[in-house]
Amino acid sequence: MAKFVEIGRAAIPGQGTQLRLLQRNDEFSIRIVGQPGDLMNSRLHGSEDALADLACEGLGAHSGVRVLVGGLGMGFTLAAALAVLGRDAEVVVAELVPEVVAWNQGPLGQAAGRPLDDPRTRVHVGDVAALMHASPSGFDAIMLDIDNGPEGMTRKDNDRVYSPRGLESAQRALRPDGVLAVWSAGRDAGFSERLKRVGFSVEEHQVRAHRPGKGARHVIWLGN
């Protein structure tokens, strides 16, 4: 079997460590330097697809929809949102690491079908928390998939996105009847309660990393 070959590295802001992009034939992996296993793998994106499917359910029939994807990753959530939404929709994707955007514009882009090339896509290179704070009533749906969920592993500053203040900022950034969707690698009962305390009604969905019904069990929270 062919071996993974490293084709890119990127510093994680404020953490003193790096992301690695690796490729093996048509398979891609993003890993954290010094940590075992994949952070993301292009063959295991069922739950990333489900994040967009759940958040954007029903929005495809509406015009003027604007949604936010927090965390570009390998582009699968972005691609799934674009597949659901109408021709006049706008999908803003916020990515903190510029190299991740460049990877998706380059060889990694083929994994998800090059969603950055879609004219409905807008890229914001920067902190999704700051973007939400600056966008009152700006989005019909917000999808957050950063740092493995509320129990982050790459960047301590991401904790503030999932703090009560961060969730209140997300709530203000939603339009009436808007939906907040949060991806996580695992369950977190405390986070469900945090969402409720902020004022969201909460649904918790268990989804699999690989469709149909295979791979690790991940969690998506919906708040509205």
N, C-alpha and C positions, 0 to 999 in steps of 0.2 A: 504494500500500500504506500502511496506517495505520502511524504511528510509535509507538515505545515512549514511554510516559509514566511518569515517576517517581511512585510512590505511597507510598514510605516510605524512611526512612534509619535506620541503626542503627550506633552506635559498636562497633568491635571492641575488647573489653577489652584494655588494655595496649599497643595498637598505634598509637594516634593517627590511625587512619584509619576509614573507614566502609563499611558495606554499603549498596547501593542496591537497592530492590525496584522493578521496572518492569513495566508491563502493556501489552500490545497485543492488543486483543480478548480472546480466551480464552487467550492465551499470556503466561507470566510469565518474567522473567529476574531473577536476583540477580547483581549485579556489585560489584566493589571499586572504590571511588572512586580515580581516577587510574591504573587499569590497564585495558588493552583487553580486550574479549571478555567472555563470560559465565563466571561461577563456576558457575552452575547455570541450566538452562533447562527449562521444564516439558514441552517436546517431546522432550527427550533424556534419558530416565530408564531405559532398558533395563538399564544396568549397576547402577543403584540397586535395581531390582527383583531382579536376579540375586543381589545381595548377600544379600537375605533368603531367596530360594529356595534358595541353596546352604547357608546357615547353618542353616536350619530344616528341611532335608530330613529326613523321617522323624519329626519332632516332632509333626506334626499328629495322629498316632495315640495320643499319650500325654496323660495328664491331669496337671494341676498344673504345666504348663510355665511357666517364667519366663525371659524373654530381655531383653537390653539392646540398645538402639540408641543408639550414640554419635554424635550429630549429627542434628538433625531435618531440616535443609535444607528441601526442599519437601514432605516427608512421604511420598515414594514408597517408601522402604525400610520405614518403619513400616506403610504400607498393605499392602505385599506380605507382611510378616510376619503381619499380622492375617488375611490371606486364607488363609494356610496353617495357622495354629494353631487349636486347639480352643476351645470356648466358655468353658472355665475357665482359659484361659491369661492370663498377665499380661505385657504388653509395656511395659517402662520405657524412655522415651526421654529422654536427657540432652541438653540444649541450653544452651550457655553464654550466648547472646545473648537476653535476654527478648523483644526486639522480633520475633525470628524466630518465637517461639511465638505472639505476638500476630498476626503476619501469617498464620500457618497457622490461627488461630482466625477470621480475617477473610477477605478476598477470596482470598488464596492457597490457602486450604483446599480450594476447589472443584477445583483441579488434580488432587489425589490422592484425591478422594472423601471429604474431611473425616475422616481417620483419628483425629484428636484427639477426635472425638465418640464414638468406640467405647468402651464401658464397660470394655474390657480394657486400655485405655491409661492409663499413669501418666506424668506429666510431671515431670521433675527439672530445674529451672533451676539450672545450675551445672556444675562441671567434671566430666567423665566420669571422669577419672583419680582424683579424690577419691572418687567414688561406687564405682568398682571396688575401691579400697583398703579402703573401709568395708563391703564386701559379700563376705566369704569364703564360697565355695561357694554363691553366691547365684543363679547363672544357668546355664541349660542351653545358651545360646548368647549370644555377645557379637558385635555387628556394629559395626565402627568405620568411619565415613565422615566424618572431620573433616580440614579443611584440605588437601584434594586428595591425602591419603595421606601416607606417610612423608616425602616431599619437600614439606613444607608451604610455603604461600605467604602465609597471612594472619596467623599468630600464632606467634611463636617458642616460646612456652610449650607449644605442642602437640607439639613434638619429644619432650618427656618421655613422652608417651603411647606413642610408638614406640621409646623407648630400652629397653635390656635390663631396667632396673628397672620401667618401665611395663608391659612385656610379662610380666614375672614377676607383677606385680600382677593383670593380666588372667587369667593362668593360675590364680592363687589364687582369683579370683572365679568360676571355672567349677566346676560340679558334675562328678562323675565322668563321663567320656565327653563332656564339654561341648566346644563348638566355638567357636573364635575366628575371625571372618571380618573381613578388612581390605580396604577398597576403596582403589584408587589410580588416579590419572590415567595412570600409566605404569609400566613395569617398573623394578625395583630389586633387582638380584641381591644386594646387600649386606643388604637387609631379609630376604630369604629365609634367608640364613645366620644373621642375628640371631635369627630365630624358632627355628631349629634349635638354636642354642647355648643358648637358654633351656630347651629340652626339648620343643618342639612337633614332631610329625611334620607335614610341610608339603605342601600341594598348591597349585599355582599355576594359576589359570584366567584365560584371556583372554576378555573379554566385550566386546560392542559397546555403544556409547552409545545406539543406537536399534535396537529390534527391528523386523523380523527381519534380523539380520546387516548392519546399516548403521551408519554413524557411526564416530567415533573408537574406537580399541581401548583399553580399560581393563583393569585387572588386579585380581583378587580372590585373596587368599591365604586358605587354610583351614588352621588349626592345631588339632590335637587331641592 
